[in-house]
Amino acid sequence: MKIIRDCFGRSVRLTEERTAHILRHQEMAGMETEIERVLQSPAEVRGSCSDDSVQLFYEFYAQTLVGGKWLCVVVKYPPDDAFVVTAYLTDQLKAGDTIWPKK
């Protein structure tokens, strides 16, 4: 299990089970280290519209296996914990309040 410090200074767990889940999707091959980087230095972080304890970390990659895409890393922050739920490539950011960069 990895412990990653996010851009807010919080410790986030990335388990081997979650990593295996993410990498099962062929388009995510080779993106494992980018998940850590996006948590540390994202272009944008948005709060989830459906779950107040979830935040979505985004960074744009001009070249992925499926073309230019945003890498979205989904993190859940229940009380006294934080862990990566999933990560995926997407064409656009989901709706939600922007909480990073700080204004």
C-alpha beads as a LAMMPS data file, in Angstrom:
LAMMPS data file: protein, C-alpha beads

103 atoms
102 bonds

1 atom types
1 bond types

-500.0 500.0 xlo xhi
-500.0 500.0 ylo yhi
-500.0 500.0 zlo zhi

Masses

1 110.0

Atoms # bond

1 1 1 0.000 0.000 0.000
2 1 1 1.207 3.487 -0.858
3 1 1 0.613 6.563 1.239
4 1 1 0.536 9.695 -0.928
5 1 1 0.478 13.270 0.344
6 1 1 -2.155 15.198 -1.611
7 1 1 -1.917 18.886 -2.600
8 1 1 -3.684 19.825 0.659
9 1 1 -1.104 17.951 2.778
10 1 1 -3.423 15.061 3.657
11 1 1 -2.269 11.415 3.582
12 1 1 -4.153 9.303 1.034
13 1 1 -3.997 5.500 0.867
14 1 1 -3.623 3.746 -2.498
15 1 1 -4.025 0.019 -1.926
16 1 1 -2.723 -2.719 -4.193
17 1 1 -6.314 -3.851 -4.734
18 1 1 -7.341 -0.378 -5.978
19 1 1 -4.233 -0.133 -8.174
20 1 1 -5.045 -3.508 -9.744
21 1 1 -8.652 -2.376 -10.284
22 1 1 -7.513 0.812 -12.020
23 1 1 -4.918 -0.901 -14.194
24 1 1 -7.412 -3.547 -15.379
25 1 1 -8.560 -0.911 -17.838
26 1 1 -6.149 -1.063 -20.786
27 1 1 -6.159 2.693 -21.358
28 1 1 -4.686 3.156 -17.854
29 1 1 -1.561 1.080 -18.603
30 1 1 1.532 3.028 -17.577
31 1 1 -0.463 5.650 -15.624
32 1 1 0.280 4.301 -12.120
33 1 1 2.930 6.910 -11.313
34 1 1 0.730 9.657 -12.761
35 1 1 -1.963 8.899 -10.179
36 1 1 0.481 9.864 -7.433
37 1 1 1.605 12.961 -9.325
38 1 1 -1.974 14.155 -9.933
39 1 1 -2.778 13.837 -6.218
40 1 1 0.301 15.887 -5.353
41 1 1 0.007 18.553 -8.038
42 1 1 -3.350 18.583 -9.862
43 1 1 -4.510 21.159 -12.367
44 1 1 -7.868 21.212 -10.617
45 1 1 -9.763 19.540 -7.761
46 1 1 -13.541 19.468 -7.610
47 1 1 -15.933 18.316 -4.942
48 1 1 -18.324 15.554 -5.914
49 1 1 -21.947 16.585 -6.465
50 1 1 -23.210 13.236 -5.163
51 1 1 -20.951 12.627 -2.127
52 1 1 -19.563 15.398 0.089
53 1 1 -16.722 13.149 1.232
54 1 1 -15.405 12.613 -2.319
55 1 1 -13.040 14.860 -4.289
56 1 1 -11.926 14.512 -7.902
57 1 1 -8.322 15.413 -8.813
58 1 1 -7.677 16.291 -12.475
59 1 1 -4.696 16.748 -14.778
60 1 1 -4.728 16.922 -18.579
61 1 1 -2.453 14.620 -20.592
62 1 1 -2.025 15.493 -24.266
63 1 1 -0.803 11.982 -25.053
64 1 1 -2.400 8.870 -23.570
65 1 1 -3.160 5.529 -25.166
66 1 1 -6.523 6.983 -26.189
67 1 1 -5.455 10.513 -27.120
68 1 1 -5.594 13.745 -25.148
69 1 1 -7.574 13.133 -21.945
70 1 1 -7.997 14.296 -18.383
71 1 1 -6.786 11.861 -15.735
72 1 1 -9.316 11.888 -12.903
73 1 1 -8.320 10.424 -9.526
74 1 1 -11.267 9.918 -7.189
75 1 1 -10.506 10.123 -3.456
76 1 1 -12.891 9.510 -0.566
77 1 1 -12.265 11.363 2.696
78 1 1 -14.348 9.760 5.445
79 1 1 -13.556 11.003 8.977
80 1 1 -9.980 10.066 9.952
81 1 1 -9.164 8.362 6.639
82 1 1 -8.545 9.014 2.940
83 1 1 -8.224 6.540 0.102
84 1 1 -8.215 6.371 -3.692
85 1 1 -11.468 4.887 -4.953
86 1 1 -10.590 4.793 -8.649
87 1 1 -8.888 6.671 -11.479
88 1 1 -9.862 6.977 -15.101
89 1 1 -9.348 8.970 -18.292
90 1 1 -12.105 11.308 -19.413
91 1 1 -12.859 13.963 -22.026
92 1 1 -14.252 16.500 -19.571
93 1 1 -14.365 17.423 -15.903
94 1 1 -17.458 16.546 -13.911
95 1 1 -19.654 19.262 -12.460
96 1 1 -18.810 20.320 -8.938
97 1 1 -17.316 23.149 -6.940
98 1 1 -13.668 23.853 -7.722
99 1 1 -11.625 23.652 -4.513
100 1 1 -8.140 23.728 -6.115
101 1 1 -6.388 25.820 -7.126
102 1 1 -7.212 27.889 -4.092
103 1 1 -8.494 31.342 -4.925

Bonds

1 1 1 2
2 1 2 3
3 1 3 4
4 1 4 5
5 1 5 6
6 1 6 7
7 1 7 8
8 1 8 9
9 1 9 10
10 1 10 11
11 1 11 12
12 1 12 13
13 1 13 14
14 1 14 15
15 1 15 16
16 1 16 17
17 1 17 18
18 1 18 19
19 1 19 20
20 1 20 21
21 1 21 22
22 1 22 23
23 1 23 24
24 1 24 25
25 1 25 26
26 1 26 27
27 1 27 28
28 1 28 29
29 1 29 30
30 1 30 31
31 1 31 32
32 1 32 33
33 1 33 34
34 1 34 35
35 1 35 36
36 1 36 37
37 1 37 38
38 1 38 39
39 1 39 40
40 1 40 41
41 1 41 42
42 1 42 43
43 1 43 44
44 1 44 45
45 1 45 46
46 1 46 47
47 1 47 48
48 1 48 49
49 1 49 50
50 1 50 51
51 1 51 52
52 1 52 53
53 1 53 54
54 1 54 55
55 1 55 56
56 1 56 57
57 1 57 58
58 1 58 59
59 1 59 60
60 1 60 61
61 1 61 62
62 1 62 63
63 1 63 64
64 1 64 65
65 1 65 66
66 1 66 67
67 1 67 68
68 1 68 69
69 1 69 70
70 1 70 71
71 1 71 72
72 1 72 73
73 1 73 74
74 1 74 75
75 1 75 76
76 1 76 77
77 1 77 78
78 1 78 79
79 1 79 80
80 1 80 81
81 1 81 82
82 1 82 83
83 1 83 84
84 1 84 85
85 1 85 86
86 1 86 87
87 1 87 88
88 1 88 89
89 1 89 90
90 1 90 91
91 1 91 92
92 1 92 93
93 1 93 94
94 1 94 95
95 1 95 96
96 1 96 97
97 1 97 98
98 1 98 99
99 1 99 100
100 1 100 101
101 1 101 102
102 1 102 103
